Amino acid sequence: MIHVSYFQQLLTSIENFCIYSIVVGMVIGISVGTQRRAAHSY
């Protein structure tokens, strides 16, 4: 039981990290894209 609960906790932390990294990557990509558009417009 202890090993199963630890494994589930590990999976949950990995999923949270994946979601967090994807969100951060999207935010960085959007900010870089808007900066590039602004630079090209000027």
N, C-alpha and C positions, 0 to 999 in steps of 0.2 A: 504493500500500500504506500509506504513512504517513497519508494522509487517511482511509482506511477505518479504520485502527486508532484514530486520534484520534476519529473519529465514534462508534465503538463505545464508547470510553472515556467520551465525553460522554453517550451514551445510558445507560450503566451508572450514571454519577454522578447523572443525572436520575432514574432509577428508584429508586436508593437514597434520594435526597432525598424523592421522593414517598412511599415506604414509611415513611421516618422521620417525615415530617410527618403522615401518616395515624395512625401509632402514637401520636405526641405528642397529636394531636387527640383520639384515643379516650381516652387516659389523662386528659387535662384534662376531657373530658366526663364520664367516670366519677367523677372526684374531685368535680366540681361537683355531679353528681347525688346522690352520697352525702352531701355537705354539706347540700344542700337537704333531703334526707330526714331527716337528723339534726335540722336546724333545725325542721322541721315536727313531728317526733315530740316534741320538747321544746316 
